[in-house]
Amino acid sequence: MFSCHQQENTSKITPQTTTIKKDTIHKVEEFEGLYFLSKPGSSGMLKVCFSENHSLSYPVEDETISLDTLYKKILPNAYPYQTIYIKVKGELIASGSEADPYTLQIKSVSETELKNYQNDCIPYEYWCMGNEPFWQVQISEKENLIDFYDPMEQKTIHFNYTKSQIKNGSVIYSAKNDTNSIELKIKKEKCSDGMSEKKYNNSVTVQLNKKTYNGCAVAFGELIQ
C-alpha cells in the first residue's frame, strides 16, 4: 500500500556556525598611560589612560626589551611603583588569570617621559612647579601621592596623599614620611614662572623640611594662557 499524503518533515537543519575566540584575534593598538616596574622577576604594569575609568591596568611583556632601561634612565632613583608616562603599540593577549585576564605585549615604544602636568592623563589635583632651582610637585588622590621631584638630583621625595584644608583663602596640603615633611599653600591668583610667557591661575609656596620654594600651580583640566 502507498500513501498519497507525504508527512511534512518538521525537523530543521541548523547550519554550523564558527566562533572565533577573542584571544585568537591579534590586533596591534596604541596604548598610553603610566608605567611602573614591578617586583624583581615580575613584569611591569601599565595604568591605561581613560576618560572615565582610571583603574584599568595590564601586566606588560616587552618584546622590545627596552622599556625598563628607558624607565631607569628617566628615574634612576625611583621609589617603588613610581610611574613614568609612556606611549606604546601592542596587543592584548588572554592570560588565563582571573586577577589579570589580559597581558599587554608591547611591539614598539613611541614615547617615554617624566610625568608632568601636560602628559599626566590620570586626574590629579595639582601640579606645582618652580625654578632657581627647578622643582615640581604632583598632588594626586587617585595615585595616593604628594611627590616632590628634584631634577638636579633626579630624585623624588614621596609622601602618601593627604586631604587638603582651606585656610585664609589658600588650599593647604601637609604630609610627612619617616624623614621628611612638606606643606603646600596654593592661592588662587595669577602667576608667572619667570621663564616663559605662560600665565598660571595659582601661586604656590612649598615648605619642604626647612627649605622654602615659590612657584605656580595648575589644577587638572585647567587652561594655561
N, C-alpha and C positions, 0 to 999 in steps of 0.2 A: 504494500500500500504506500501511496505517496501523498504527501500533504501539499495542498496548493497555497497555504499561508506560511510564509517564511518568518520565523520568530526573529524579532529585532535583537541585534546584539547590543546589550546595554553596557557592556564593559568598554571603558575608554582607555586609549593608549596615551600615556603621558610621556612626552618627549624627554629624553635625558638632558639634564642641564649640567653645565660645567661651572663650578665656582672656583674663583681664584682667591686663595688666602692672601690676607693683607701683607703678610711678611714675605710673600714671594714677589711683590711689586717693588722694584727698585727705582726710586725716584730721587735724584740729586736736587736738593733745595738749598736756599741760602738761609742761614740762621745768624742771629746776632743776640748778644746777651753778655752776661757777666760770668767769667770763667775763674775757677779756683782749683788749685791742686788738692787732691785728697790725701789720705794717709799713705805713707810709703808702701809701694807694692800695689796700690789701687789706682784706678783710673781717675782722671779729673772729672769735674762736674761743670755743666753749663746751665745757668739760670737764664731761661729764654725771655726775651723782651716780648711783652704782650700789652695791649691797651687796657685789658681788664684783669686777666689772670696773671699774677706775678709770682705764683708759687711753682710753676712747672719747671722741672729741671731734668736733665738727662745725664747719665754716665757717658763718658767720652772715650772712644777708641780713635786715636790719632794716627791715621795712615801716613801722614807726612813726617811724623817723628820730629816735629819742630816746635810744637806748641808749648811744651814745658820749658824748653830752652828760651823761647821768647818771653814766657812768663817770668822766669828767673832773671832775665836781662832787665825787664821793666821794674820788677820788685825783688831785688837781690836780698833784701832784709824783710821779707814778708812775714806777717804773723799768720798763724794757722787759719786757713779758709779765707784769707784776704783775696779780693777779686780784682780782675782787670777787665776792660771791655774788649770783646773780640767780635769779628765778623768772619764767618767761615761758610764753606759749601760742604754738604754731606748728606747722608741718607739715614733714616731711622730703620733699625733692624730689631725685630722682635727678640727679646732676650729670654723669655720664659720665666722671668722673675715677677712675682706679684708686687714686690716693693718698687722695682724699676722695670716696667714692662718693655721699654724700648731703650736701646743704646744708640747713641749718635756716632756713626762712623764718619770721621772728617776726611774729606778728599783733598781740600785745599784751604789755606788760611789767607784771607784777604787783608784783614786789619787786626792789629793788637795795639792797644793804647792804655796808658794810665787813665783811670777814671777821672772825669771832670764833669762840670755841670752841663756841658754840651753833648756828651755821649752817654751819660748815665740814664738808662732807659727805664729803670725801676723807680717809681715815685719816691722822692726824698723830701725832706722838709726844707733844708737849706744847704747850699754850697757857699762857703766863705773863702775869700782869698785876699792876699796882700803881697807886697813886695818890700824890698830893702829890710830884711831878707825876704825871699819868696817863701810862701807857705800857702796851704789850703786846708780847709776843714770840711768834711762831709757830715751832715746830720741826717740820719735816716732811721725811722722807726721800723720800716719793713725789713731793713737789713740789720737791725739791732746794733747800731753803732753810732759813735761820735768819734771820728778819726781825724787826727791832726797829722798832716803829711809835711815833712821837711825835705824838699827836693835836693838840697845841698848834701844831706847825709843819706838820701834815698831810704828814709826810714819813716814808719808810721807809728805814732803813739795811739793805741787803740783803747777806747772806752766803750762799755756797753751803753746802749741808748737809755736816756732818762727823759721823762716828760718835761716840757717847758713850764715856766711860770711867767706871769705878766707882772712887771713892777715898774712904776713910774714911766709907763708908756713903752717900755722895752720888753722884748721877748728874751728870757734868760734861761740858759741851759747850764747845769752844773753836774759834773761827773767825776768819779775817782776810780783808779785801779790800785794795784798793790803799791806802786811807787810814784804815781803822778796824780795831779788834779787839774781840772780845766773848768773855766767858766766863760761863757759867751754871752754878750749883751748885744742883741740885734735891734736896731732902731729904724723905724720907717722914715727915711729921708734920702734925698738924692746923694749919690756917692760916686766918686771918680777913682779909678785905680791909679791915676797919675802917670800911666804909660800908654794909654790908648784914648780914643775918643768915646769909648763906651761909657754910658751912664747907667748906673745901677740904682735900684729903688730902696736899698737898705744899706746902712753902715753897720759895722760890727767892731766890737772890742773883745779881744781874746786874752784871757789871763791863763797862761799855761805855767803851772808852778809859780815861780817868781818873775816870769818874763811876760811883758805885755806886747801884743800885736794889734795893729789897727788896719782895717781894710773894708771891703764891701761884701755884701751877701746877696744871693739870688735865691728865690723860692722856686720850687718845681713848677714848671709851666709859665713862669713869669717872662715877659718880653723884655729884652735889653735893647735900649736905644743906641 
